[in-house]
Amino acid sequence: MAESDLQLVAQRIRSFPDFPIPGVLFRDISPLLKDPDSFRASIRLLASHLKSTHGGKIDYIAGLDSRGFLFGPSLAQELGLGCVLIRKRGKLPGPTVSASYALEYGKAELEIQKDALEPGQKVVVVDDLLATGGTMRAACELLGQLQAEVVECVSLVELTSLKGREKLGSVPFFSLLQYE
Protein backbone atom coordinates (compact mmCIF):
# COMPACT_ATOMS: atom_id res chain seq x y z
CA MET A 1 0.00 0.00 0.00
CA ALA A 2 1.35 3.42 -0.86
CA GLU A 3 1.82 4.99 2.57
CA SER A 4 1.25 8.56 1.37
CA ASP A 5 -2.06 7.55 -0.27
CA LEU A 6 -3.15 5.73 2.88
CA GLN A 7 -2.30 8.75 5.04
CA LEU A 8 -4.26 10.98 2.67
CA VAL A 9 -7.31 8.72 3.07
CA ALA A 10 -6.95 8.42 6.86
CA GLN A 11 -6.76 12.19 7.29
CA ARG A 12 -10.17 12.56 5.65
CA ILE A 13 -12.15 10.27 7.98
CA ARG A 14 -13.72 12.05 10.95
CA SER A 15 -15.61 10.75 13.98
CA PHE A 16 -18.94 11.77 15.51
CA PRO A 17 -19.84 10.26 18.89
CA ASP A 18 -23.43 9.25 19.68
CA PHE A 19 -24.61 9.29 16.06
CA PRO A 20 -27.10 8.07 14.91
CA ILE A 21 -27.89 6.88 18.46
CA PRO A 22 -26.13 7.12 21.82
CA GLY A 23 -23.17 4.77 22.11
CA VAL A 24 -22.35 4.65 18.37
CA LEU A 25 -19.15 6.34 17.15
CA PHE A 26 -19.91 7.26 13.53
CA ARG A 27 -16.99 7.31 11.08
CA ASP A 28 -17.80 10.00 8.53
CA ILE A 29 -16.41 9.71 4.99
CA SER A 30 -17.84 13.06 3.83
CA PRO A 31 -14.47 14.88 3.98
CA LEU A 32 -12.93 12.12 1.83
CA LEU A 33 -15.68 12.50 -0.77
CA LYS A 34 -15.22 16.27 -0.73
CA ASP A 35 -11.51 15.97 -1.56
CA PRO A 36 -10.88 14.53 -5.04
CA ASP A 37 -7.27 13.58 -4.25
CA SER A 38 -8.30 11.58 -1.17
CA PHE A 39 -11.16 9.87 -2.99
CA ARG A 40 -8.89 8.95 -5.92
CA ALA A 41 -6.33 7.61 -3.44
CA SER A 42 -8.96 5.38 -1.79
CA ILE A 43 -10.01 3.94 -5.15
CA ARG A 44 -6.39 3.50 -6.23
CA LEU A 45 -5.55 1.63 -3.00
CA LEU A 46 -8.56 -0.68 -3.19
CA ALA A 47 -7.92 -1.37 -6.89
CA SER A 48 -4.25 -2.09 -6.24
CA HIS A 49 -5.16 -4.60 -3.54
CA LEU A 50 -7.70 -6.36 -5.79
CA LYS A 51 -5.31 -6.47 -8.77
CA SER A 52 -2.52 -7.96 -6.67
CA THR A 53 -4.84 -10.45 -4.95
CA HIS A 54 -7.07 -11.54 -7.84
CA GLY A 55 -5.39 -10.38 -11.04
CA GLY A 56 -7.98 -10.36 -13.79
CA LYS A 57 -10.21 -12.94 -12.11
CA ILE A 58 -13.04 -10.63 -11.07
CA ASP A 59 -16.16 -10.18 -13.21
CA TYR A 60 -18.08 -7.49 -11.27
CA ILE A 61 -17.98 -5.15 -8.33
CA ALA A 62 -21.16 -5.15 -6.19
CA GLY A 63 -21.85 -1.85 -4.44
CA LEU A 64 -23.95 -1.87 -1.27
CA ASP A 65 -26.76 0.61 -0.68
CA SER A 66 -26.03 3.38 -0.08
CA ARG A 67 -22.44 4.46 0.55
CA GLY A 68 -21.09 1.45 -1.31
CA PHE A 69 -22.63 3.10 -4.39
CA LEU A 70 -20.11 5.91 -3.97
CA PHE A 71 -17.15 3.54 -4.23
CA GLY A 72 -18.45 0.64 -6.32
CA PRO A 73 -18.73 2.33 -9.73
CA SER A 74 -15.40 4.17 -9.40
CA LEU A 75 -13.62 1.00 -8.29
CA ALA A 76 -15.24 -0.96 -11.12
CA GLN A 77 -14.12 1.66 -13.65
CA GLU A 78 -10.58 1.64 -12.27
CA LEU A 79 -10.51 -2.15 -12.77
CA GLY A 80 -12.28 -2.10 -16.16
CA LEU A 81 -15.32 -3.93 -14.76
CA GLY A 82 -19.05 -3.43 -14.47
CA CYS A 83 -20.84 -2.66 -11.21
CA VAL A 84 -24.04 -4.25 -9.90
CA LEU A 85 -26.22 -2.73 -7.21
CA ILE A 86 -27.40 -4.33 -3.99
CA ARG A 87 -30.20 -2.12 -2.67
CA LYS A 88 -32.51 -1.74 0.26
CA ARG A 89 -35.84 -3.54 -0.18
CA GLY A 90 -38.32 -1.97 -2.58
CA LYS A 91 -35.84 0.15 -4.56
CA LEU A 92 -35.20 -2.12 -7.56
CA PRO A 93 -37.60 -2.77 -10.44
CA GLY A 94 -38.32 -6.23 -11.79
CA PRO A 95 -37.86 -9.61 -10.14
CA THR A 96 -35.49 -9.59 -7.17
CA VAL A 97 -34.12 -11.86 -4.46
CA SER A 98 -33.76 -10.62 -0.89
CA ALA A 99 -32.04 -11.27 2.43
CA SER A 100 -32.66 -9.66 5.83
CA TYR A 101 -29.95 -8.69 8.32
CA ALA A 102 -29.35 -6.92 11.63
CA LEU A 103 -27.52 -3.60 11.87
CA GLU A 104 -25.66 -2.45 14.96
CA TYR A 105 -28.70 -0.24 15.61
CA GLY A 106 -31.65 -1.92 13.86
CA LYS A 107 -32.79 -4.32 11.11
CA ALA A 108 -33.00 -4.06 7.32
CA GLU A 109 -33.39 -6.06 4.12
CA LEU A 110 -31.34 -6.07 0.90
CA GLU A 111 -32.30 -7.00 -2.66
CA ILE A 112 -30.61 -7.63 -5.98
CA GLN A 113 -32.22 -8.11 -9.36
CA LYS A 114 -32.49 -11.79 -10.32
CA ASP A 115 -30.78 -11.17 -13.66
CA ALA A 116 -27.90 -9.05 -12.25
CA LEU A 117 -25.37 -11.89 -12.53
CA GLU A 118 -24.89 -15.26 -14.17
CA PRO A 119 -24.02 -18.40 -12.17
CA GLY A 120 -20.28 -18.72 -11.56
CA GLN A 121 -19.43 -15.05 -12.06
CA LYS A 122 -16.82 -13.75 -9.63
CA VAL A 123 -17.81 -10.71 -7.57
CA VAL A 124 -16.18 -8.36 -5.06
CA VAL A 125 -18.54 -6.65 -2.59
CA VAL A 126 -17.67 -3.06 -1.62
CA ASP A 127 -19.00 -0.75 1.09
CA ASP A 128 -17.63 2.24 2.95
CA LEU A 129 -17.50 0.56 6.36
CA LEU A 130 -17.66 -2.86 8.00
CA ALA A 131 -19.22 -2.77 11.47
CA THR A 132 -21.12 -5.84 12.68
CA GLY A 133 -20.90 -7.52 9.27
CA GLY A 134 -24.65 -7.99 8.83
CA THR A 135 -24.92 -5.99 5.61
CA MET A 136 -21.97 -7.68 3.93
CA ARG A 137 -23.11 -11.10 5.06
CA ALA A 138 -26.59 -10.46 3.61
CA ALA A 139 -24.96 -9.28 0.38
CA CYS A 140 -22.92 -12.49 0.18
CA GLU A 141 -26.10 -14.52 0.78
CA LEU A 142 -27.87 -12.64 -2.04
CA LEU A 143 -25.01 -13.27 -4.43
CA GLY A 144 -25.03 -16.91 -3.39
CA GLN A 145 -28.73 -17.11 -4.29
CA LEU A 146 -27.70 -16.05 -7.81
CA GLN A 147 -24.92 -18.69 -7.73
CA ALA A 148 -22.26 -16.01 -8.10
CA GLU A 149 -18.92 -16.51 -6.34
CA VAL A 150 -17.96 -13.81 -3.84
CA VAL A 151 -14.16 -13.71 -4.09
CA GLU A 152 -13.71 -10.93 -1.51
CA CYS A 153 -15.41 -8.15 0.43
CA VAL A 154 -13.68 -4.78 0.81
CA SER A 155 -14.31 -1.53 2.64
CA LEU A 156 -12.61 1.73 3.43
CA VAL A 157 -13.10 1.44 7.18
CA GLU A 158 -13.38 -1.53 9.53
CA LEU A 159 -14.56 -1.28 13.15
CA THR A 160 -12.53 -4.19 14.50
CA SER A 161 -14.11 -4.30 17.97
CA LEU A 162 -17.45 -5.29 16.40
CA LYS A 163 -15.85 -8.35 14.74
CA GLY A 164 -17.85 -8.01 11.52
CA ARG A 165 -15.35 -9.97 9.45
CA GLU A 166 -16.19 -13.06 11.51
CA LYS A 167 -19.73 -13.01 10.07
CA LEU A 168 -18.28 -13.35 6.58
CA GLY A 169 -17.06 -16.87 7.30
CA SER A 170 -14.58 -18.02 4.67
CA VAL A 171 -15.04 -14.98 2.40
CA PRO A 172 -11.80 -12.94 2.44
CA PHE A 173 -12.10 -9.37 3.73
CA PHE A 174 -9.87 -6.32 3.27
CA SER A 175 -10.10 -2.79 4.66
CA LEU A 176 -7.90 0.26 4.18
CA LEU A 177 -8.35 1.60 7.72
CA GLN A 178 -9.08 -0.17 11.00
CA TYR A 179 -10.50 1.41 14.16
CA GLU A 180 -11.47 -0.18 17.48
Salt bridges, closest charged atoms under 4 A:
ASP5 OD2 - ARG44 NE 2.87
ASP28 OD2 - ARG14 NE 2.65
ASP35 OD2 - ARG12 NE 3.12
ASP37 OD1 - ARG40 NH2 2.73
ASP65 OD2 - ARG87 NE 3.26
GLU109 OE2 - ARG89 NH1 3.31
GLU111 OE2 - ARG89 NH1 3.11
ASP128 OD2 - ARG67 NE 2.55
GLU141 OE2 - ARG137 NE 3.29
GLU149 OE1 - LYS122 NZ 2.82
GLU152 OE2 - HIS49 NE2 2.65
GLU152 OE1 - HIS54 NE2 2.61
GLU158 OE2 - ARG165 NE 2.86
